[in-house]
Amino acid sequence: MSANDNDSSSQDFATLAVRAGQLRSEFGEHSEALYLTSSFVFRSAEEAAERFRNPESGNVYTRFTNPTVNMFQQRLAALEGSECCLATGSGMAAILATVMGLLKAGDEIVSSKRVFGSVLPLFNQIMARFGVTTRWVLSADPTAWQAAVSPKTRLLFVETPSNPTLQIYDIAALSAIAKKAGAWLAVDNCVCSPALQRPIEFSADLVIHSATKFLDGQGRVLGGAICGKRELLMDGGIYNFIRTAGPVLSPFNAWVLLKGLETLAIRMAAHSAHAARIAVWLADQKGVTRVFYPGLTGHAKHDLAMKQQSGSGAPLVAFELAGGRDAAFRFINATRTVSITGNMGDAKTTIIHPATTTHGRLAQAERDEVGVTEGLIRLSIGLESPADVEADLARGFKAL
Ligand SMILES: *Cc1c(COP(=O)(O)O)cnc(C)c1O
């Protein structure tokens, strides 16, 4: 097996998304091969001994390395502009591997409170049992983050833009705070994908993905990834945690994700353009009290969003209806085309009422804090004709 001849170093994003990281076997397959195998055969006892002694010398077992998973890791690393990437079985496994790999009892995390719903119990309940405590920051103002840092802080964790209310955090400012504190900054980049935002360009140490979302792009498989410096991932404890504890990405899912990455650039351009159009349309509708979309010039963090993201930004749009939960349910129930589902980052537009679903495990006071109100509806804009999505959403407005 050998890497193909492609010279990745100077190529554009769209080219890297199609070609970076491909390994080709002696059969010369054009599409990436799916190595659906748990272990690898050695030519001799000596070779087996050498592989076990030095895992970089070749494949041993798919919990350690697998060529299809490697191709996905190399391609995503090229897209994020990172030295290295490690894949995991889901986005939550990537977050778990990061904290289990890097932190120890007594360390503290400073985390945004506007993060994916499962991050709160992971840090508050599970990591707390191992002596890792978390200070939660609600504000996007860097001075609030600075105030939360203590001598025990080892990791700053942020999701930007945040889901579902699309708050924007200043990656470069948080990175400076982390550096000064001797901590790492991890950015969950799942809402934008590297097609729209590359946190390493703003000095983030780690970029975390739920590959389940836009990287797959068609709602098929779960996957996750951590991108960053080789030293931090390979020697810092994250790789050791993954290969020992086993939250690995399946080769089949890696293969599906490789195919997903090939279309990432054109998909994200279309998702983003459709979202921009639908956000403007929503802002004009009766019964809408607020539209959450950083691509709109009226958004409080519009300038920062446009500095950090390309195009018109992430394809999530949230909006608030005056009539609270009752109006939100009537609206959602009147739609026919868009899918009522909690997932996002799909070719199919999805609609959900966060307060009773994705954020339903939070207490009312916590939901109020992060802006998940009873009238809030979240859309993940897909690849259908935006006119047809608007026509479907118009059914919702008619039902109010
Ligand atoms: C979905 C999601 C996750 C978790 O990913 P899974 O693949 O479902 O484990 C983490 N962060 C964000 C922003 C997400 O949307």
The ligand as an SDF file (V2000), in Angstrom:
LIG
                    3D

 15 15  0  0  0  0  0  0  0  0999 V2000
  -23.9420   16.0810   17.7590 C   0  0  0  0  0  0  0  0  0  0  0  0
  -22.9420   16.9360   18.4090 C   0  0  0  0  0  0  0  0  0  0  0  0
  -21.9800   16.4020   19.2780 C   0  0  0  0  0  0  0  0  0  0  0  0
  -21.9750   14.9500   19.6680 C   0  0  0  0  0  0  0  0  0  0  0  0
  -21.7300   14.1280   18.5830 O   0  0  0  0  0  0  0  0  0  0  0  0
  -22.2320   12.5960   18.4830 P   0  0  0  0  0  0  0  0  0  0  0  0
  -21.6120   12.1640   17.2010 O   0  0  0  0  0  0  0  0  0  0  0  0
  -23.7170   12.6070   18.4930 O   0  0  0  0  0  0  0  0  0  0  0  0
  -21.6720   11.8850   19.6620 O   0  0  0  0  0  0  0  0  0  0  0  0
  -21.0380   17.2610   19.8010 C   0  0  0  0  0  0  0  0  0  0  0  0
  -21.0390   18.5670   19.5160 N   0  0  0  0  0  0  0  0  0  0  0  0
  -21.9500   19.1200   18.7040 C   0  0  0  0  0  0  0  0  0  0  0  0
  -21.9030   20.5830   18.4190 C   0  0  0  0  0  0  0  0  0  0  0  0
  -22.9400   18.3220   18.1200 C   0  0  0  0  0  0  0  0  0  0  0  0
  -23.8570   18.8760   17.3230 O   0  0  0  0  0  0  0  0  0  0  0  0
  1  2  1  0
  2  3  1  0
  2 14  2  0
  3  4  1  0
  3 10  2  0
  4  5  1  0
  5  6  1  0
  6  7  2  0
  6  8  1  0
  6  9  1  0
 10 11  1  0
 11 12  2  0
 12 13  1  0
 12 14  1  0
 14 15  1  0
M  END
$$$$
